[in-house]
Amino acid sequence: MCLREEAEGVVAAEPVLEHLVDDVILSRKTLAESLGARLARRLGREDMPREALEPMLTGVFEEHPLTVYSAVRDMLAMYDRDPACFSPLEPLLFFKGFLALTAYRVAHELWQDDRRWLALYLQSVSSEAFAVDIHPAARIGCGLLLDHATSLVIGETAIVEDEVSILHEVTLGGTGKECGDRHPIVRSGVLIGAGAKLLGRVEVGTCAKVGAGSVVLSDVPPHKTVAGVPAVVVGESSGRSPAMEMDQSLKCEHED
């Protein structure tokens, strides 16, 4: 990705954005620095100002190169799958789904390093800033599209594999007060429609599709489409990968 070249084009087209673009891209030597700067601009506040937050964020990106690689995969996923995204630079500058996911990646590394109070702090401020609540202990792959992302909730023991697309107001939640593994598992290639609620330790199989507004309380077989409250199988998931194709239509079993 030629982010610097793209950034120069943004400044030439819209000089009023020069301060933002220079701060986040043009004055930075690495993508780790750019990611740290962008998140610090959004998440800094009185109890942890940008001057304190940015070195911590950048340090995590530099110490854990996989977080930077994952961010690149996420940017490309959003560029490839969202027809409203016309540049890989756009998620970094403007997409709260990407920024919330990247903040989660830092919080997850802090959680793994047993810096749990700081991880929970980052989760809290990220939730306030982006209206996206992802527990830092959740295990999330890369190449994700969080489209719009508002009101997305992903619980503590959730697992989301690579190349998944999730729309806004989705919940990967638990049920009751049980401990242990109590949140959903979402396999690769899955598309989850807006407003869907997946509750408990259900598993959504590879390349399955969950219709908008559905409530999933039991496992979803691979390559199937489910919809309804509670969700039931209504057909095959069309195509090679619902997550890539972003086709949210439902094909019922009785249709040809």
Protein Blocks (a to p, Z undefined) as FASTA:
>chain_A
ZZklmmmmmmmmmmmlmmmmmmmmmmpcbfklmmmmmmmmmmgcfklcfklmmmmmmmmm
mmmmmlmmmmmmmmmmmmmmmmkbcbfklmmmmmmklmmmmmmmmmmmmmmnopaklmmm
mmmmmmmmnopacdfkbccdehiacehjiopacdfklccdehiacdehiacddehjbehj
fbdcddehiacdehiacedjddcdehiacdehiacfbdcdehiacedjddddfbdcehjb
lmlnopabdcdfkbZZ
